[in-house]
Amino acid sequence: MCQSGVNTAQLLTMTTMVEDTLTLSQEWLKEVHHLAGHTDNMKASADIAQASVKVGEVRALLEAACAELEKGEHDHGVTVELV
């Protein structure tokens, strides 16, 4: 697959699946942060909140990558000629 090019549709699907997984993880982190807020350990609560923020940043990067893949899905500067 990589010798002759990359299947951008497949790459887009795989990237979207990773982003979906991170979305679920971020939702779980929000729940864990809520529970941690009921403990006396504010450091743990703050660390969990920061982890959720970082996951959100990663999701934003993946969304931008997906947008780029969608935008240039058919325009890679490659031409195929029948010989």
Biopython code that builds the backbone (N, CA, C, O; Angstrom):
import numpy as np
from Bio.PDB.StructureBuilder import StructureBuilder

atoms = [
    (1, "MET", "N", (0.821, -1.182, 0.000)),
    (1, "MET", "CA", (0.000, 0.000, 0.000)),
    (1, "MET", "C", (0.866, 1.247, 0.000)),
    (1, "MET", "O", (0.563, 2.186, -0.737)),
    (2, "CYS", "N", (1.921, 1.302, 0.785)),
    (2, "CYS", "CA", (2.724, 2.510, 0.883)),
    (2, "CYS", "C", (3.670, 2.683, -0.297)),
    (2, "CYS", "O", (4.120, 3.798, -0.564)),
    (3, "GLN", "N", (3.980, 1.607, -1.006)),
    (3, "GLN", "CA", (4.886, 1.727, -2.135)),
    (3, "GLN", "C", (4.250, 2.481, -3.287)),
    (3, "GLN", "O", (4.933, 3.198, -4.018)),
    (4, "SER", "N", (2.956, 2.323, -3.450)),
    (4, "SER", "CA", (2.285, 2.982, -4.565)),
    (4, "SER", "C", (1.422, 4.160, -4.120)),
    (4, "SER", "O", (0.757, 4.785, -4.946)),
    (5, "GLY", "N", (1.426, 4.461, -2.853)),
    (5, "GLY", "CA", (0.629, 5.570, -2.356)),
    (5, "GLY", "C", (-0.173, 5.172, -1.136)),
    (5, "GLY", "O", (-0.197, 4.008, -0.738)),
    (6, "VAL", "N", (-0.816, 6.139, -0.561)),
    (6, "VAL", "CA", (-1.604, 5.919, 0.648)),
    (6, "VAL", "C", (-3.082, 6.053, 0.297)),
    (6, "VAL", "O", (-3.489, 6.980, -0.403)),
    (7, "ASN", "N", (-3.858, 5.131, 0.787)),
    (7, "ASN", "CA", (-5.305, 5.200, 0.605)),
    (7, "ASN", "C", (-5.828, 6.245, 1.593)),
    (7, "ASN", "O", (-6.006, 5.954, 2.776)),
    (8, "THR", "N", (-6.071, 7.455, 1.101)),
    (8, "THR", "CA", (-6.452, 8.543, 2.003)),
    (8, "THR", "C", (-7.823, 8.313, 2.636)),
    (8, "THR", "O", (-8.069, 8.771, 3.751)),
    (9, "ALA", "N", (-8.711, 7.614, 1.946)),
    (9, "ALA", "CA", (-10.017, 7.324, 2.534)),
    (9, "ALA", "C", (-9.844, 6.415, 3.755)),
    (9, "ALA", "O", (-10.500, 6.605, 4.780)),
    (10, "GLN", "N", (-8.964, 5.439, 3.633)),
    (10, "GLN", "CA", (-8.706, 4.541, 4.756)),
    (10, "GLN", "C", (-8.014, 5.298, 5.894)),
    (10, "GLN", "O", (-8.347, 5.102, 7.063)),
    (11, "LEU", "N", (-7.062, 6.154, 5.556)),
    (11, "LEU", "CA", (-6.376, 6.953, 6.569)),
    (11, "LEU", "C", (-7.364, 7.865, 7.290)),
    (11, "LEU", "O", (-7.289, 8.025, 8.508)),
    (12, "LEU", "N", (-8.282, 8.461, 6.544)),
    (12, "LEU", "CA", (-9.300, 9.327, 7.134)),
    (12, "LEU", "C", (-10.192, 8.526, 8.083)),
    (12, "LEU", "O", (-10.511, 8.989, 9.178)),
    (13, "THR", "N", (-10.593, 7.328, 7.661)),
    (13, "THR", "CA", (-11.425, 6.475, 8.510)),
    (13, "THR", "C", (-10.692, 6.105, 9.794)),
    (13, "THR", "O", (-11.273, 6.161, 10.878)),
    (14, "MET", "N", (-9.430, 5.731, 9.680)),
    (14, "MET", "CA", (-8.654, 5.343, 10.860)),
    (14, "MET", "C", (-8.479, 6.532, 11.809)),
    (14, "MET", "O", (-8.601, 6.384, 13.025)),
    (15, "THR", "N", (-8.197, 7.694, 11.255)),
    (15, "THR", "CA", (-8.022, 8.900, 12.079)),
    (15, "THR", "C", (-9.321, 9.261, 12.773)),
    (15, "THR", "O", (-9.316, 9.651, 13.941)),
    (16, "THR", "N", (-10.425, 9.136, 12.068)),
    (16, "THR", "CA", (-11.735, 9.409, 12.661)),
    (16, "THR", "C", (-12.035, 8.434, 13.793)),
    (16, "THR", "O", (-12.611, 8.823, 14.809)),
    (17, "MET", "N", (-11.650, 7.173, 13.625)),
    (17, "MET", "CA", (-11.866, 6.180, 14.682)),
    (17, "MET", "C", (-11.055, 6.532, 15.932)),
    (17, "MET", "O", (-11.549, 6.382, 17.050)),
    (18, "VAL", "N", (-9.834, 6.992, 15.756)),
    (18, "VAL", "CA", (-9.010, 7.407, 16.898)),
    (18, "VAL", "C", (-9.655, 8.602, 17.586)),
    (18, "VAL", "O", (-9.721, 8.653, 18.814)),
    (19, "GLU", "N", (-10.130, 9.563, 16.797)),
    (19, "GLU", "CA", (-10.768, 10.753, 17.368)),
    (19, "GLU", "C", (-12.030, 10.369, 18.134)),
    (19, "GLU", "O", (-12.300, 10.927, 19.198)),
    (20, "ASP", "N", (-12.804, 9.425, 17.607)),
    (20, "ASP", "CA", (-13.999, 8.951, 18.308)),
    (20, "ASP", "C", (-13.644, 8.300, 19.639)),
    (20, "ASP", "O", (-14.336, 8.497, 20.638)),
    (21, "THR", "N", (-12.573, 7.532, 19.648)),
    (21, "THR", "CA", (-12.111, 6.888, 20.878)),
    (21, "THR", "C", (-11.688, 7.932, 21.905)),
    (21, "THR", "O", (-11.984, 7.801, 23.092)),
    (22, "LEU", "N", (-10.994, 8.969, 21.441)),
    (22, "LEU", "CA", (-10.581, 10.038, 22.352)),
    (22, "LEU", "C", (-11.775, 10.831, 22.871)),
    (22, "LEU", "O", (-11.755, 11.311, 24.004)),
    (23, "THR", "N", (-12.808, 10.970, 22.055)),
    (23, "THR", "CA", (-14.025, 11.643, 22.505)),
    (23, "THR", "C", (-14.625, 10.890, 23.685)),
    (23, "THR", "O", (-15.008, 11.491, 24.689)),
    (24, "LEU", "N", (-14.702, 9.585, 23.554)),
    (24, "LEU", "CA", (-15.222, 8.757, 24.642)),
    (24, "LEU", "C", (-14.326, 8.854, 25.878)),
    (24, "LEU", "O", (-14.821, 8.958, 27.001)),
    (25, "SER", "N", (-13.017, 8.821, 25.669)),
    (25, "SER", "CA", (-12.083, 8.939, 26.786)),
    (25, "SER", "C", (-12.240, 10.275, 27.506)),
    (25, "SER", "O", (-12.171, 10.342, 28.733)),
    (26, "GLN", "N", (-12.450, 11.326, 26.739)),
    (26, "GLN", "CA", (-12.622, 12.644, 27.353)),
    (26, "GLN", "C", (-13.903, 12.692, 28.177)),
    (26, "GLN", "O", (-13.929, 13.302, 29.245)),
    (27, "GLU", "N", (-14.953, 12.062, 27.695)),
    (27, "GLU", "CA", (-16.197, 11.997, 28.473)),
    (27, "GLU", "C", (-15.972, 11.239, 29.777)),
    (27, "GLU", "O", (-16.464, 11.651, 30.828)),
    (28, "TRP", "N", (-15.242, 10.149, 29.715)),
    (28, "TRP", "CA", (-14.939, 9.393, 30.942)),
    (28, "TRP", "C", (-14.118, 10.239, 31.905)),
    (28, "TRP", "O", (-14.357, 10.224, 33.113)),
    (29, "LEU", "N", (-13.144, 10.980, 31.367)),
    (29, "LEU", "CA", (-12.324, 11.836, 32.228)),
    (29, "LEU", "C", (-13.170, 12.906, 32.916)),
    (29, "LEU", "O", (-12.911, 13.251, 34.069)),
    (30, "LYS", "N", (-14.164, 13.425, 32.229)),
    (30, "LYS", "CA", (-15.053, 14.410, 32.853)),
    (30, "LYS", "C", (-15.800, 13.791, 34.030)),
    (30, "LYS", "O", (-15.964, 14.423, 35.074)),
    (31, "GLU", "N", (-16.252, 12.548, 33.854)),
    (31, "GLU", "CA", (-16.940, 11.849, 34.946)),
    (31, "GLU", "C", (-15.983, 11.590, 36.112)),
    (31, "GLU", "O", (-16.340, 11.782, 37.275)),
    (32, "VAL", "N", (-14.768, 11.152, 35.787)),
    (32, "VAL", "CA", (-13.776, 10.879, 36.839)),
    (32, "VAL", "C", (-13.406, 12.174, 37.557)),
    (32, "VAL", "O", (-13.246, 12.188, 38.778)),
    (33, "HIS", "N", (-13.273, 13.254, 36.802)),
    (33, "HIS", "CA", (-12.967, 14.549, 37.421)),
    (33, "HIS", "C", (-14.081, 14.964, 38.376)),
    (33, "HIS", "O", (-13.819, 15.470, 39.467)),
    (34, "HIS", "N", (-15.314, 14.746, 37.961)),
    (34, "HIS", "CA", (-16.457, 15.071, 38.823)),
    (34, "HIS", "C", (-16.375, 14.272, 40.131)),
    (34, "HIS", "O", (-16.575, 14.816, 41.216)),
    (35, "LEU", "N", (-16.081, 12.982, 40.008)),
    (35, "LEU", "CA", (-15.963, 12.148, 41.211)),
    (35, "LEU", "C", (-14.778, 12.573, 42.061)),
    (35, "LEU", "O", (-14.871, 12.615, 43.287)),
    (36, "ALA", "N", (-13.666, 12.888, 41.411)),
    (36, "ALA", "CA", (-12.475, 13.302, 42.163)),
    (36, "ALA", "C", (-12.717, 14.615, 42.905)),
    (36, "ALA", "O", (-12.094, 14.878, 43.934)),
    (37, "GLY", "N", (-13.626, 15.436, 42.377)),
    (37, "GLY", "CA", (-13.953, 16.684, 43.046)),
    (37, "GLY", "C", (-14.621, 16.478, 44.396)),
    (37, "GLY", "O", (-14.654, 17.392, 45.220)),
    (38, "HIS", "N", (-15.150, 15.287, 44.629)),
    (38, "HIS", "CA", (-15.796, 14.976, 45.899)),
    (38, "HIS", "C", (-14.818, 14.389, 46.926)),
    (38, "HIS", "O", (-15.212, 14.033, 48.037)),
    (39, "THR", "N", (-13.560, 14.294, 46.544)),
    (39, "THR", "CA", (-12.547, 13.802, 47.494)),
    (39, "THR", "C", (-11.822, 14.997, 48.097)),
    (39, "THR", "O", (-12.056, 16.146, 47.721)),
    (40, "ASP", "N", (-10.959, 14.703, 49.018)),
    (40, "ASP", "CA", (-10.155, 15.770, 49.622)),
    (40, "ASP", "C", (-8.868, 16.023, 48.841)),
    (40, "ASP", "O", (-8.073, 16.886, 49.213)),
    (41, "ASN", "N", (-8.666, 15.279, 47.768)),
    (41, "ASN", "CA", (-7.418, 15.380, 47.024)),
    (41, "ASN", "C", (-7.593, 16.309, 45.819)),
    (41, "ASN", "O", (-7.933, 15.862, 44.723)),
    (42, "MET", "N", (-7.359, 17.584, 46.031)),
    (42, "MET", "CA", (-7.529, 18.571, 44.977)),
    (42, "MET", "C", (-6.460, 18.447, 43.903)),
    (42, "MET", "O", (-6.703, 18.791, 42.746)),
    (43, "LYS", "N", (-5.275, 17.958, 44.274)),
    (43, "LYS", "CA", (-4.203, 17.769, 43.281)),
    (43, "LYS", "C", (-4.630, 16.728, 42.259)),
    (43, "LYS", "O", (-4.454, 16.931, 41.057)),
    (44, "ALA", "N", (-5.189, 15.618, 42.722)),
    (44, "ALA", "CA", (-5.651, 14.575, 41.801)),
    (44, "ALA", "C", (-6.756, 15.116, 40.906)),
    (44, "ALA", "O", (-6.770, 14.849, 39.704)),
    (45, "SER", "N", (-7.662, 15.858, 41.470)),
    (45, "SER", "CA", (-8.756, 16.443, 40.698)),
    (45, "SER", "C", (-8.219, 17.387, 39.627)),
    (45, "SER", "O", (-8.683, 17.363, 38.488)),
    (46, "ALA", "N", (-7.251, 18.210, 39.985)),
    (46, "ALA", "CA", (-6.655, 19.149, 39.032)),
    (46, "ALA", "C", (-5.898, 18.407, 37.934)),
    (46, "ALA", "O", (-5.953, 18.804, 36.770)),
    (47, "ASP", "N", (-5.195, 17.337, 38.290)),
    (47, "ASP", "CA", (-4.461, 16.553, 37.300)),
    (47, "ASP", "C", (-5.420, 15.889, 36.308)),
    (47, "ASP", "O", (-5.144, 15.848, 35.109)),
    (48, "ILE", "N", (-6.523, 15.382, 36.796)),
    (48, "ILE", "CA", (-7.515, 14.753, 35.921)),
    (48, "ILE", "C", (-8.127, 15.799, 34.987)),
    (48, "ILE", "O", (-8.338, 15.534, 33.803)),
    (49, "ALA", "N", (-8.405, 16.970, 35.518)),
    (49, "ALA", "CA", (-8.948, 18.049, 34.682)),
    (49, "ALA", "C", (-7.951, 18.431, 33.593)),
    (49, "ALA", "O", (-8.335, 18.663, 32.446)),
    (50, "GLN", "N", (-6.680, 18.495, 33.953)),
    (50, "GLN", "CA", (-5.638, 18.836, 32.972)),
    (50, "GLN", "C", (-5.519, 17.754, 31.902)),
    (50, "GLN", "O", (-5.302, 18.062, 30.730)),
    (51, "ALA", "N", (-5.659, 16.498, 32.296)),
    (51, "ALA", "CA", (-5.625, 15.399, 31.329)),
    (51, "ALA", "C", (-6.771, 15.538, 30.335)),
    (51, "ALA", "O", (-6.586, 15.310, 29.140)),
    (52, "SER", "N", (-7.938, 15.904, 30.813)),
    (52, "SER", "CA", (-9.089, 16.099, 29.937)),
    (52, "SER", "C", (-8.839, 17.222, 28.937)),
    (52, "SER", "O", (-9.208, 17.120, 27.767)),
    (53, "VAL", "N", (-8.211, 18.287, 29.408)),
    (53, "VAL", "CA", (-7.885, 19.414, 28.527)),
    (53, "VAL", "C", (-6.905, 18.963, 27.445)),
    (53, "VAL", "O", (-7.064, 19.317, 26.277)),
    (54, "LYS", "N", (-5.900, 18.189, 27.826)),
    (54, "LYS", "CA", (-4.905, 17.720, 26.858)),
    (54, "LYS", "C", (-5.531, 16.780, 25.833)),
    (54, "LYS", "O", (-5.184, 16.834, 24.653)),
    (55, "VAL", "N", (-6.437, 15.931, 26.264)),
    (55, "VAL", "CA", (-7.134, 15.059, 25.322)),
    (55, "VAL", "C", (-7.939, 15.911, 24.338)),
    (55, "VAL", "O", (-7.998, 15.602, 23.148)),
    (56, "GLY", "N", (-8.553, 16.974, 24.836)),
    (56, "GLY", "CA", (-9.279, 17.893, 23.957)),
    (56, "GLY", "C", (-8.363, 18.545, 22.930)),
    (56, "GLY", "O", (-8.759, 18.740, 21.781)),
    (57, "GLU", "N", (-7.151, 18.881, 23.332)),
    (57, "GLU", "CA", (-6.185, 19.470, 22.401)),
    (57, "GLU", "C", (-5.795, 18.462, 21.320)),
    (57, "GLU", "O", (-5.671, 18.819, 20.148)),
    (58, "VAL", "N", (-5.603, 17.218, 21.711)),
    (58, "VAL", "CA", (-5.271, 16.167, 20.745)),
    (58, "VAL", "C", (-6.433, 15.968, 19.775)),
    (58, "VAL", "O", (-6.228, 15.813, 18.571)),
    (59, "ARG", "N", (-7.644, 15.972, 20.304)),
    (59, "ARG", "CA", (-8.831, 15.831, 19.441)),
    (59, "ARG", "C", (-8.883, 16.951, 18.411)),
    (59, "ARG", "O", (-9.203, 16.712, 17.246)),
    (60, "ALA", "N", (-8.571, 18.169, 18.834)),
    (60, "ALA", "CA", (-8.583, 19.308, 17.904)),
    (60, "ALA", "C", (-7.553, 19.114, 16.794)),
    (60, "ALA", "O", (-7.821, 19.428, 15.634)),
    (61, "LEU", "N", (-6.383, 18.600, 17.146)),
    (61, "LEU", "CA", (-5.363, 18.340, 16.128)),
    (61, "LEU", "C", (-5.828, 17.267, 15.147)),
    (61, "LEU", "O", (-5.624, 17.395, 13.940)),
    (62, "LEU", "N", (-6.446, 16.223, 15.661)),
    (62, "LEU", "CA", (-6.945, 15.164, 14.784)),
    (62, "LEU", "C", (-8.073, 15.664, 13.886)),
    (62, "LEU", "O", (-8.150, 15.286, 12.717)),
    (63, "GLU", "N", (-8.942, 16.505, 14.420)),
    (63, "GLU", "CA", (-10.016, 17.083, 13.606)),
    (63, "GLU", "C", (-9.434, 17.929, 12.479)),
    (63, "GLU", "O", (-9.935, 17.899, 11.354)),
    (64, "ALA", "N", (-8.379, 18.684, 12.777)),
    (64, "ALA", "CA", (-7.721, 19.493, 11.746)),
    (64, "ALA", "C", (-7.081, 18.594, 10.690)),
    (64, "ALA", "O", (-7.136, 18.888, 9.496)),
    (65, "ALA", "N", (-6.479, 17.506, 11.137)),
    (65, "ALA", "CA", (-5.879, 16.566, 10.191)),
    (65, "ALA", "C", (-6.947, 15.941, 9.297)),
    (65, "ALA", "O", (-6.738, 15.789, 8.093)),
    (66, "CYS", "N", (-8.077, 15.584, 9.874)),
    (66, "CYS", "CA", (-9.185, 15.017, 9.085)),
    (66, "CYS", "C", (-9.690, 16.030, 8.066)),
    (66, "CYS", "O", (-9.979, 15.671, 6.924)),
    (67, "ALA", "N", (-9.797, 17.274, 8.464)),
    (67, "ALA", "CA", (-10.251, 18.316, 7.540)),
    (67, "ALA", "C", (-9.281, 18.452, 6.372)),
    (67, "ALA", "O", (-9.704, 18.618, 5.228)),
    (68, "GLU", "N", (-7.986, 18.383, 6.656)),
    (68, "GLU", "CA", (-6.983, 18.457, 5.591)),
    (68, "GLU", "C", (-7.066, 17.246, 4.674)),
    (68, "GLU", "O", (-6.947, 17.375, 3.456)),
    (69, "LEU", "N", (-7.269, 16.081, 5.251)),
    (69, "LEU", "CA", (-7.396, 14.878, 4.433)),
    (69, "LEU", "C", (-8.632, 14.947, 3.547)),
    (69, "LEU", "O", (-8.586, 14.564, 2.378)),
    (70, "GLU", "N", (-9.738, 15.436, 4.107)),
    (70, "GLU", "CA", (-10.968, 15.563, 3.323)),
    (70, "GLU", "C", (-10.813, 16.590, 2.212)),
    (70, "GLU", "O", (-11.305, 16.399, 1.100)),
    (71, "LYS", "N", (-10.125, 17.676, 2.525)),
    (71, "LYS", "CA", (-9.957, 18.757, 1.557)),
    (71, "LYS", "C", (-9.102, 18.308, 0.371)),
    (71, "LYS", "O", (-9.406, 18.625, -0.779)),
    (72, "GLY", "N", (-8.054, 17.584, 0.655)),
    (72, "GLY", "CA", (-7.128, 17.208, -0.413)),
    (72, "GLY", "C", (-7.203, 15.758, -0.802)),
    (72, "GLY", "O", (-6.241, 15.204, -1.334)),
    (73, "GLU", "N", (-8.338, 15.132, -0.544)),
    (73, "GLU", "CA", (-8.455, 13.702, -0.780)),
    (73, "GLU", "C", (-8.169, 13.320, -2.229)),
    (73, "GLU", "O", (-7.624, 12.245, -2.482)),
    (74, "HIS", "N", (-8.525, 14.175, -3.184)),
    (74, "HIS", "CA", (-8.361, 13.820, -4.577)),
    (74, "HIS", "C", (-7.279, 14.642, -5.263)),
    (74, "HIS", "O", (-7.079, 14.501, -6.470)),
    (75, "ASP", "N", (-6.582, 15.490, -4.529)),
    (75, "ASP", "CA", (-5.589, 16.347, -5.141)),
    (75, "ASP", "C", (-4.251, 16.194, -4.434)),
    (75, "ASP", "O", (-3.956, 16.898, -3.468)),
    (76, "HIS", "N", (-3.446, 15.262, -4.934)),
    (76, "HIS", "CA", (-2.137, 15.026, -4.327)),
    (76, "HIS", "C", (-1.000, 15.326, -5.289)),
    (76, "HIS", "O", (0.158, 15.020, -5.008)),
    (77, "GLY", "N", (-1.332, 15.918, -6.409)),
    (77, "GLY", "CA", (-0.300, 16.205, -7.380)),
    (77, "GLY", "C", (0.202, 14.951, -8.091)),
    (77, "GLY", "O", (1.269, 14.972, -8.705)),
    (78, "VAL", "N", (-0.547, 13.879, -8.013)),
    (78, "VAL", "CA", (-0.154, 12.626, -8.630)),
    (78, "VAL", "C", (-1.052, 12.387, -9.836)),
    (78, "VAL", "O", (-2.275, 12.503, -9.752)),
    (79, "THR", "N", (-0.446, 12.064, -10.920)),
    (79, "THR", "CA", (-1.223, 11.722, -12.103)),
    (79, "THR", "C", (-0.937, 10.270, -12.469)),
    (79, "THR", "O", (0.185, 9.787, -12.319)),
    (80, "VAL", "N", (-1.951, 9.597, -12.943)),
    (80, "VAL", "CA", (-1.824, 8.214, -13.365)),
    (80, "VAL", "C", (-2.110, 8.152, -14.842)),
    (80, "VAL", "O", (-3.130, 8.649, -15.319)),
    (81, "GLU", "N", (-1.188, 7.531, -15.563)),
    (81, "GLU", "CA", (-1.358, 7.438, -17.002)),
    (81, "GLU", "C", (-1.394, 5.984, -17.417)),
    (81, "GLU", "O", (-0.620, 5.171, -16.912)),
    (82, "LEU", "N", (-2.265, 5.659, -18.310)),
    (82, "LEU", "CA", (-2.359, 4.325, -18.876)),
    (82, "LEU", "C", (-1.284, 4.182, -19.929)),
    (82, "LEU", "O", (-1.221, 4.986, -20.859)),
    (83, "VAL", "N", (-0.441, 3.181, -19.806)),
    (83, "VAL", "CA", (0.671, 3.004, -20.751)),
    (83, "VAL", "C", (0.408, 1.818, -21.639)),
    (83, "VAL", "O", (1.225, 1.500, -22.503)),
]
sb = StructureBuilder()
sb.init_structure("model")
sb.init_model(0)
sb.init_chain("A")
sb.init_seg("    ")
for serial, (resi, resn, name, xyz) in enumerate(atoms, 1):
    if name == "N":
        sb.init_residue(resn, " ", resi, " ")
    sb.init_atom(name, np.array(xyz, "f"), 0.0, 1.0, " ", f" {name:<3s}", serial, name[0])
structure = sb.get_structure()
